[in-house]
Every structure is written in C-alpha cells, then in structure tokens.
Amino acid sequence: MSYSNYHPVYLALSGRLIVIVGGGSVAVEKLESLLPTGASISVVAPEVCDKILHWYADGQIAWHKRPFQDSDIDGAFMVIAGTDDADLNARIYDLGDAAGKLTNSVDDPDHCNFIMAAIARSGPMQVAVSSAGCSPALAQRVRNRIQSEILTDDLGNLAEYLGDRRAAVKAALPTYRARKTFWEKAIDSDLPKILATEGTAFADVYFEGLLRRSVIQWSEPASVESSKVYLIGAGPGDPGLLTLRAVEVLKQADVVVYDRLVNPIVLGYARPDAICLYAGKERGTPGQPRQDAIQAQLIRYALQGKTVVRLKGGDPFVFGRGGEEMLALAEAGVPFEVVPGISSSVAAPAAAHIPVTHRGVSTAFAVFAGHEADDRPGDRIPWQAAAAIPTAVFLMGVERLPLIVSRLIAEGRSADTPVAIVSNATMSNQAVVTGTLETIVEIAKGVEPPAVIVVGEVVRVREQLVPLLKQSGALETVAA
Ligand SMILES: C[S@@+](CC[C@H](N)C(=O)[O-])C[C@H]1O[C@@H](n2cnc3c(N)ncnc32)[C@H](O)[C@@H]1O
C-alpha cells in the first residue's frame, strides 16, 4: 500500500460498538485510547489482564470470557484483532473487512483497512500522527514533541473558548467565507494572549469588538449605480453630520456637482479621479438660467453612464431646489435617488442648544425663507402664520432681519419674544447671538450669513441652560 493511500479522519465513536479481540497489553493500549470516545466496547478473550478486569468490574466495558467466534463481529462498527496469534488476527481481519467493518490487526499493516494514529491532545485540540504503518515508534516520538511543545494548555483553552462561540459567529456572519476570514483574524489577533493572561471576561470584550467589526465589514454594501443621479444632503457643515449613505455614494461617484454651503472637506470622500464641479449660485447672479444649466449638466453626465452626485447643503428639499432637479431628472428619464441630509433649520438651533419644540413651551415649528421677506408684490411668507407659530425658523434672513422683525410685530407677535441667530452652525466658527424682537436688530449688527434665525420662547431654554452649566463647570459647551 502506498503512503498516500492513508487519509486521517476523526471518527465519531460515541455509542458505537467496538470489538477488541485479546486481553493483553495490546488491548490495554487500544482501550486507553478508545475509552474516552464513549464507544461501547466489548472485549473477547478467555483471560484478561488486571487493567481490563478493572474496567470490566467498573462497568466501562463488556467482556466475553471465551475464545473468539465469527459471530462476535456482528453489529460492530470497528474490530481490533490484538491477540498473540497472527493467524487468528489475520482471519479476524478477513472477516471484518469482508463485512465492510473498520478492522485493524494490530502491528500487521497488511491486515488493516485503517490504522490508529498516535494522538497528542489539549482540550478539544487533537493532533493525530501516523507513519503509515512504517514506524509507530517514530510517530510516537513526533507525537510527544507536539504534545510538549505545541499543544500547551493555553491552546486547549483557546480551542474550547472558540468552540463555545461558533454558533454566535455563525449567526452573525452568514457566509462561510466571512466566517473563515473572521476566525483566521481572531486566532492571529491578541485574543489568545488576552485569554491566557486576562481571562474570559476580558477576552469577551475583545472578541465581541472583533466580531462587530467583521459584521460591518461583511454587511451587504448598498448598491451605487452608474447612469444615476444621487441628490444628496450634505448636512449643515460639520462633515461628521453626513449620513453613512452619503459617504458610501460619494466614494463611488464619477462626478460631484456641489453647492456653495457644502463643506469642502466633504469632497475629500470622493475618489481622487472624480470630477468635482462647483455649482454655487453666488448672490446677485441670475438664478433660473444657472439652475437650468445645473440640471442639464446632471442629465448629460448621467446619460454618459456616469454615477453623478448632486451635493447640497443641509437637506436637498429644504430651500435647496432639490424638488426642481428631481422633476427635471424624471422628465429626462434619468434614474435618481434622494439621500436626505440634516437641515440647518433644525441643526443650527440644536447646535446652539435650542430645542425647536419643547414640552409646555412649543408644540410646533415652521421654517421660512427669510429672503422672500421683501415688500414686493407676491411676497410669499405667510406672515400671520409666522407670527402665530410657537417657533419660527428663518433661513437666508440675516440681511432682511429688520423687515422680518417688523412684520412679525405688525402681525401681533410680542416685542419681548426671544430671538437667537446662529451663524456657521456646527462649524468651528459657529456663533450665537440672542435678544428679543425689539433688540435683535441692534445686537445682530455684523452677523454674517450663513445664519439661522430662531424666534420663539424656546430660545429661553438655552438661557436656562447657561447657569446650570456654570454650576457644573461645563459652560464652554454653550459658549458659542
Ligand atoms: C439655500 S438655503 C439651503 C438650506 C439647506 N438646504 C438646509 O436644509 O439647511 C441656505 C441657508 O441655509 C442656512 N444655513 C445653511 N447652513 C448653515 C449653517 N451651517 N449655519 C447657519 N445657517 C446655515 C442659512 O440660512 C443659509 O442662508
């Protein structure tokens, strides 16, 4: 038989019948190796040595106290012939092999359809060593080295630890490839060292972190398509307030068309070879022709098969003309996706510690475009509603502040109503000024856009906060 004819396997022997013929030291050696498997072992021999007698008396094995009979192998899963009679051993092998049973005639490779390996163990770890029957003594020697130098107690504990967590990893990472990569990473990580030196509780914290990262890494990436336009809200300014979806799409875009209030740092998420086009409508430039040109540009790039991002400050549909762009794309038959953003209308008050609604103070808020607040015919601000709503938020209103104030007072809003103006919200140069409808115009002199004006009693929440934070020494959080 050639060496490569042997292939190691680990047999599940629990409850299976193993027949061992012979009662001497050879049988003892096999019994010592097989008893821990939970197999049901039957010894056939007229006489047995003391050790076997002890196992028999202890109920660990059955013993048929007589010479071998052919019918002894009936029902056996494995047969081991270990008598001193080579002819009998060979005959038992012929019988067992013909009956399709795993049969081993000890120390006689020609009469074996399997051989037993020398085993090194530590907990659930087992290394089986074989010399393909050439030299069991050499295999034993190799086994001993593996046992003393490699299969340390730590390794056994690690195997047990990992085994206990297999089901959890299978549930968290559904694909075979993801699990294989995870286990390789875990074994090569600091986990074995932490388990050995710090114990299970510390190892668990580390293990769970590794698993969480793998789950994120292997979670299905949401698709980003070519020939499509993504209308994305970039939030109020702080790049940390971009959505995960916005970053995901930006990373894959071929073209990014961005507005004036988009923080340039955000563009850093785009590929180095992406085309980034500024589409800011500077004040004073004619609006509609520029808007038409932007829409035509989006459509052109999408029809060229490119992944196009239209990046707008805040949310694309809060005074962002996102609605018009969406309609233009639909009309041109260009697929699109809207990725909402955090609007400055809520982010600026929040960043200044002003809740736009507050129990007992404000049950509603509305957002107005302050630059519509001139007295030309077709004035679009519903002033009565603006004066009546508990919290009125004005975007693009700094330059028209005097007009906004006078119209609100004219519609019956008390001159004592608190007002806050938050400029460059969420950015490092964020600034907040507060006053009342009566005083704010004077106070806000010098405030530059972009800024959000908040009118309503909710502004007092920020004022309540200041003394509280002074007490706790955390005042700098509302200093701006
Ligand atoms: C054309 S509107 C766009 C609003 C945007 N779509 C949104 O949802 O925030 C521009 C106005 O938003 C407000 N704004 C935008 N970013 C701001 C920021 N970081 N701080 C204060 N106001 C901001 C200002 O009122 C600015 O004039």
Ligand as a Chemical Component Dictionary entry (heavy atoms), coordinates in Angstrom:
data_LIG
# 
_chem_comp.id                   LIG 
_chem_comp.type                 NON-POLYMER 
_chem_comp.pdbx_formal_charge   0 
_chem_comp.three_letter_code    LIG 
# 
loop_
_chem_comp_atom.comp_id 
_chem_comp_atom.atom_id 
_chem_comp_atom.alt_atom_id 
_chem_comp_atom.type_symbol 
_chem_comp_atom.charge 
_chem_comp_atom.model_Cartn_x 
_chem_comp_atom.model_Cartn_y 
_chem_comp_atom.model_Cartn_z 
_chem_comp_atom.pdbx_ordinal 
LIG C1  C1  C 0  -30.263 77.954 0.261 1  
LIG S1  S1  S 1  -30.569 77.648 1.920 2  
LIG C2  C2  C 0  -30.276 75.941 1.969 3  
LIG C3  C3  C 0  -30.749 75.273 3.198 4  
LIG C4  C4  C 0  -30.354 73.827 3.255 5  
LIG N1  N1  N 0  -30.965 73.084 2.199 6  
LIG C5  C5  C 0  -30.691 73.177 4.586 7  
LIG O1  O1  O 0  -31.533 72.319 4.663 8  
LIG O2  O2  O -1 -30.031 73.569 5.562 9  
LIG C6  C6  C 0  -29.170 78.350 2.682 10 
LIG C7  C7  C 0  -29.442 78.850 4.074 11 
LIG O3  O3  O 0  -29.389 77.800 4.996 12 
LIG C8  C8  C 0  -28.918 78.287 6.238 13 
LIG N2  N2  N 0  -27.689 77.561 6.569 14 
LIG C9  C9  C 0  -27.105 76.600 5.876 15 
LIG N3  N3  N 0  -26.026 76.114 6.535 16 
LIG C10 C10 C 0  -25.935 76.824 7.664 17 
LIG C11 C11 C 0  -25.046 76.807 8.774 18 
LIG N4  N4  N 0  -24.018 75.955 8.844 19 
LIG N5  N5  N 0  -25.266 77.673 9.769 20 
LIG C12 C12 C 0  -26.292 78.528 9.747 21 
LIG N6  N6  N 0  -27.151 78.582 8.724 22 
LIG C13 C13 C 0  -27.000 77.759 7.710 23 
LIG C14 C14 C 0  -28.652 79.748 6.065 24 
LIG O4  O4  O 0  -29.811 80.434 6.435 25 
LIG C15 C15 C 0  -28.427 79.820 4.603 26 
LIG O5  O5  O 0  -28.650 81.149 4.107 27 
# 
loop_
_chem_comp_bond.comp_id 
_chem_comp_bond.atom_id_1 
_chem_comp_bond.atom_id_2 
_chem_comp_bond.value_order 
_chem_comp_bond.pdbx_ordinal 
LIG C1  S1  SING 1  
LIG S1  C2  SING 2  
LIG S1  C6  SING 3  
LIG C2  C3  SING 4  
LIG C3  C4  SING 5  
LIG C4  N1  SING 6  
LIG C4  C5  SING 7  
LIG C5  O1  DOUB 8  
LIG C5  O2  SING 9  
LIG C6  C7  SING 10 
LIG C7  O3  SING 11 
LIG C7  C15 SING 12 
LIG O3  C8  SING 13 
LIG C8  N2  SING 14 
LIG C8  C14 SING 15 
LIG N2  C9  SING 16 
LIG N2  C13 SING 17 
LIG C9  N3  DOUB 18 
LIG N3  C10 SING 19 
LIG C10 C11 SING 20 
LIG C10 C13 DOUB 21 
LIG C11 N4  SING 22 
LIG C11 N5  DOUB 23 
LIG N5  C12 SING 24 
LIG C12 N6  DOUB 25 
LIG N6  C13 SING 26 
LIG C14 O4  SING 27 
LIG C14 C15 SING 28 
LIG C15 O5  SING 29 
# 
